[in-house]
Amino acid sequence: MINSEFMKTYIFACFFFIHKHIHFYFIAFFRKLEKEKKLLNSLESKEKEKTKHLLNVQKAILKSKGEKVYDEKSLKNRKKNILKKKEKSRKRWNNKNDE
């Protein structure tokens, strides 16, 4: 039989590892959106329209390949939900350790 303390620690480590990778994944999307914003802000109106169109085409191609493409609003909501889950799991973990 496997030690229950070991299993708790193992499950927590796996959970932490998965959340860490998800967090880095979304940070990459945020950085990409920030670069797009900077690029669009630095351009003039005609160039801005062309660039927006090219970015939309690029996102459509990614969607057609089956990859997820996030906009700024959905990324913020997603990040907020992940932080809520992390905080909830930390509280549960602390309660288990206190008992």
Secondary structure as the mmCIF struct_conf table of DSSP 4:
data_model
#
loop_
_struct_conf.conf_type_id
_struct_conf.id
_struct_conf.beg_label_comp_id
_struct_conf.beg_label_asym_id
_struct_conf.beg_label_seq_id
_struct_conf.end_label_comp_id
_struct_conf.end_label_asym_id
_struct_conf.end_label_seq_id
HELX_RH_AL_P HELX_RH_AL_P1 SER A 4 SER A 42
BEND BEND1 LEU A 43 LEU A 43
HELX_RH_AL_P HELX_RH_AL_P2 SER A 45 SER A 64
TURN_TY1_P TURN_TY1_P1 LYS A 65 GLY A 66
HELX_RH_AL_P HELX_RH_AL_P3 GLU A 72 ASP A 98
#
